[in-house]
Amino acid sequence: MWPEHRKYLPELTLMAQRLDQSGSWLKSPRSFHEFGLRRTYLGDGGFDIAEGHVRTAAIAMADGVFAKSLGTCSPPPEEKRVWQAMDNIRLWLEYRSMGQDPSVSDKGLHMQGVEAAQNEAARASRASESEQRKWLAKERSYILQDSAWCTADDQL
């Protein structure tokens, strides 16, 4: 973290811990870092802290867990349900990391084009842990229909 953002470290630590406990097939990267501190050949996957909000960190952390768990996924554009499953899982991971009801997590955000994923991930995140695991398995099954769609990245 950049020195001026260290005050967010306790909250960010809790977010990372929640993601690390998300499920058996979900894997967290070795670490999460703030933007600008660690560049890779893929660019900089770090998170921003924008105007004192850590939701942007939740987005980057969710992407990191998704990539570590499933790889970089590029299904064909016509596979709409697969793309939807990827959005659903990422948003569920965001909500999970925030540790609060999705309506609170989304308050003040003006996200466009993800209403279906917001609704689905919110519904799933409010379910019991066992129901969430079933939901995640179902969503994952759409993505894994074709092993060529996702490529693992060992750098994460």
C-alpha positions in Angstrom: 0.0 0.0 0.0 1.0 3.6 -0.5 1.8 5.2 2.8 -1.1 7.7 2.6 -3.6 4.8 2.4 -2.3 2.6 5.2 -5.3 3.7 7.3 -7.4 1.4 5.1 -5.2 -1.6 5.8 -7.5 -3.2 8.5 -10.5 -3.0 6.2 -8.6 -4.3 3.2 -7.1 -7.1 5.3 -10.7 -8.2 6.3 -11.7 -8.1 2.6 -8.8 -10.3 1.6 -9.6 -12.7 4.4 -13.2 -13.0 3.4 -12.2 -13.8 -0.1 -9.7 -16.4 1.1 -12.6 -18.2 2.8 -15.0 -18.1 -0.2 -15.0 -21.8 -1.2 -13.0 -24.9 -2.0 -12.2 -24.2 -5.7 -11.8 -20.5 -5.3 -8.2 -19.5 -4.7 -6.8 -16.1 -3.7 -3.6 -14.7 -5.2 -0.5 -14.7 -2.9 -1.1 -11.0 -2.2 -3.2 -8.0 -3.2 -1.5 -4.6 -3.8 -2.3 -1.1 -4.6 -2.0 0.2 -8.1 1.4 1.3 -9.1 3.4 -0.9 -6.7 3.8 -4.1 -8.8 3.6 -4.2 -12.5 3.6 -7.4 -14.5 3.8 -8.3 -18.1 0.0 -8.1 -18.1 0.0 -4.6 -16.7 -0.9 -3.6 -13.2 -3.6 -5.6 -11.5 -3.5 -3.5 -8.3 -6.4 -1.8 -6.8 -7.2 1.9 -6.4 -8.6 3.6 -3.4 -10.8 6.3 -4.8 -11.9 9.2 -2.7 -11.7 7.1 0.5 -13.8 4.2 -0.9 -12.5 0.6 -0.9 -15.1 -0.7 -3.3 -12.6 -0.3 -6.1 -10.3 -2.6 -4.1 -13.1 -5.1 -3.9 -13.4 -5.1 -7.7 -9.7 -5.7 -8.2 -9.6 -8.3 -5.5 -12.5 -10.1 -7.0 -10.8 -10.1 -10.4 -7.7 -11.5 -8.8 -9.5 -14.4 -7.1 -11.4 -15.1 -10.4 -8.2 -15.1 -12.4 -6.3 -17.3 -9.9 -9.3 -19.7 -9.7 -10.3 -20.0 -13.3 -7.6 -18.2 -15.3 -8.0 -15.7 -18.0 -11.3 -16.5 -19.7 -12.3 -15.6 -23.3 -15.4 -17.5 -24.4 -16.8 -16.8 -27.8 -19.0 -13.6 -27.8 -22.1 -15.6 -28.6 -21.8 -17.6 -25.3 -23.9 -15.1 -23.5 -24.7 -17.3 -20.5 -21.0 -18.0 -19.9 -20.2 -14.2 -20.0 -23.1 -13.8 -17.5 -21.8 -16.4 -15.2 -18.4 -14.7 -15.2 -20.0 -11.4 -14.3 -22.1 -13.1 -11.6 -19.2 -14.7 -9.9 -17.1 -11.6 -10.0 -19.9 -9.5 -8.4 -20.5 -12.2 -5.8 -16.8 -12.0 -4.9 -17.0 -8.3 -4.6 -20.0 -8.5 -2.3 -18.3 -11.3 -0.3 -15.2 -9.2 0.2 -17.2 -6.2 1.4 -18.9 -8.2 4.1 -22.1 -6.3 3.9 -25.4 -6.5 2.2 -25.1 -5.7 -1.6 -27.5 -2.8 -1.3 -25.1 -1.2 1.1 -22.1 -2.1 -1.0 -23.7 -0.7 -4.2 -24.9 2.5 -2.6 -23.7 5.6 -4.5 -22.3 3.5 -7.3 -23.6 4.0 -10.8 -22.7 0.8 -12.5 -24.1 0.3 -16.0 -24.7 -2.8 -18.0 -24.4 -5.2 -15.0 -27.9 -5.0 -13.6 -28.6 -8.7 -14.2 -25.3 -9.7 -12.6 -26.0 -7.4 -9.6 -29.4 -8.9 -9.1 -28.2 -12.5 -9.4 -25.1 -12.0 -7.2 -27.1 -10.1 -4.6 -29.6 -12.9 -4.4 -26.9 -15.5 -4.1 -24.9 -13.5 -1.5 -28.0 -13.4 0.7 -28.5 -17.1 0.6 -27.1 -19.7 3.1 -23.5 -20.8 2.7 -24.5 -24.1 1.4 -26.9 -22.5 -1.2 -24.1 -20.1 -2.2 -21.7 -23.1 -2.8 -24.4 -24.7 -5.0 -24.9 -21.5 -6.9 -21.2 -21.0 -7.4 -20.8 -24.6 -8.7 -23.6 -24.0 -11.2 -22.2 -20.7 -12.4 -18.7 -22.3 -12.7 -20.1 -25.2 -14.7 -21.2 -22.7 -17.5 -17.6 -21.4 -17.7 -16.0 -24.8 -17.7 -18.1 -26.2 -20.6 -15.1 -25.8 -22.8 -11.6 -26.0 -21.3 -10.3 -23.9 -24.1 -12.1 -20.8 -22.8 -9.9 -20.3 -19.8 -6.1 -20.3 -19.5 -4.4 -20.5 -16.2 -1.9 -17.8 -15.2 0.7 -19.1 -12.8 2.0 -15.6 -12.2 -0.9 -14.8 -9.9 
